[in-house]
Amino acid sequence: MEVLSVTDSGRRRRWSAGEKIRIVEESLSRPRNVALTARRHDISRALLTRWRKDYREGLLGDEPALTFAPVMIAAEPAPVAAPPAAELESSGAVTVAITLVNGRHIVVPAEIDPALLGRLLPVLDGA
């Protein structure tokens, strides 16, 4: 005869918010990594998918959800002639020169609104 205590909870486990966040971030580290991460931590893919959704919505703890931006690093930049920026230089304003992946150049004032620059760059890059 087996005696079960009231405290036995079967297979149900409790995960802290920190553990959930760590597991979700591990699943986000590479594309198509959900099933592998779920198997590694012995949880279902559905549960991990739910945690990922909660993570994106900022519901997995007090920390705001992280967002990722794709970055591409060129092995060796091609030599490019400096773009003409006589108008901005003659005014004495501090400028920033940006060379896009497609070879286009843009020179903007250093005080430019980041939101405006964020909307402008994808248009110039052709994305």
Secondary structure as UniProt FT lines:
FT   TURN            6..7
FT   TURN            10..11
FT   HELIX           17..28
FT   TURN            31..32
FT   HELIX           34..40
FT   TURN            41..42
FT   HELIX           45..56
FT   TURN            57..58
FT   HELIX           86..90
FT   TURN            91..92
FT   STRAND          95..99
FT   TURN            101..102
FT   STRAND          105..109
FT   TURN            110..111
FT   HELIX           114..125
//
